[in-house]
Amino acid sequence: MKTISLAMGNYVKIKGKKYHFPYLDYDIKNIKEVERDAKYLQEKFRLGDAVITKTKNGFHSSFFWDSKFSFKKIKEIRKASKLADKDFIDLNTNRSRISGKDLRFFKMVRSEFHKPNEIGNFLKNNYMGMINGLKNIYL
């Protein structure tokens, strides 16, 4: 059995302007280290809550409520990460390829800087819906 993989852009487009949200890929198995890195980035860049998803090879963290950055700033945030996959950090794109079979919600890392907003709620809800929907789709 094969699963569907999906490539997605980590931005929202409003009135012709792209607003990127921070998204990182971790190829490590220790969730505590991923949480520490997310907390570090939250403090350094005053980011909101992080959604951590588990993958076959590690974890992803997505800061959906911070969809206000240019891609240049996203690259700065990636480079500040102490643990994110270095190949991912160096990519000159803000897209990711995910497989619904291997991706599942793991936990939220709460932030004192969290600023709920409609765009972030929309992105998080659609991303989680996509993960849950892909789990049962096979080729």
Secondary structure, 3 states (H helix, E strand, C coil): CCECEEEEECEEEECCEEEECCEEEECCCCHHHHHHHHHHHHHHHCCCCEEEEECCCCEEEECHHHCCECHHHHHHHHHHCCCCCHHHHHCCCCEEEEECCCCEEEEEECCCCCCCCHHHHHHHHHHHHHHHHHCCCEC
